Amino acid sequence: MTVERASALHANDSRATTPQGYFPAKSRQGWPGSTIFPCATLLLLGLLVATPATAFPPATNYATQCQGCHRANGEATGDIVPRINGVVGAILDRPGGREYLVRVPGVAQSQLDDRELTELLNWLVGRFGGDAASSSAPFEIAEVAGFRRNPLIELTAARVRLFATAAPPGDAAAALRAPH
């Protein structure tokens, strides 16, 4: 087909002269989707932006954020990571213990937001806290948000300072006094 022939065909095509190109204006008038689709799209986008990401339950967050080092049962990983099972409550009873638990680098630098991290810490206290955990107040979101802004850099030194005071009777955390 020559250029002249293609131009002539195009010139004789009535659809080419409409403002919408090859779709005549008549065929689009009154089409129900012409206003519904854009409105539905905007509504859907608005819902996606306004809806927070699906939060996981604390047990799932423990499995994905903590269990790699503290195992499913909260036990130690060799001589590097101390156990948390049965000692978290005793840590909370010590001066500075609440702050210590939040400022541990794996906790403070977690990808969880402040609300999720607070829920995880409260779950952790209930799950691994031992007898002393029942007497401690739940963590608050503002408290966690404040403490986690300043993660511990010298973890061993902080642990030594935390356990430098005499252990209360029956202190399950006494085993953590020696740095790991």
Buried (B, 14 or more C-beta within 10 A) or exposed (E): EEEEEEEEEEEEEEEEEBEEEEEBEEEEEEEEEEEEEEEEEEEEEEEEEEEEEEEBEBBEBBEEBBBEEBBEEBBBEEEEBBBBBBBBBBBBBBEEBBBBBBBBEBBBEBEBBBEBBBBBBBBBBBBBBBEBBEEBEEBEBEBBBEBBEEBBEEBEEBBBEBBEEEBEEEBBBBBBBEEB
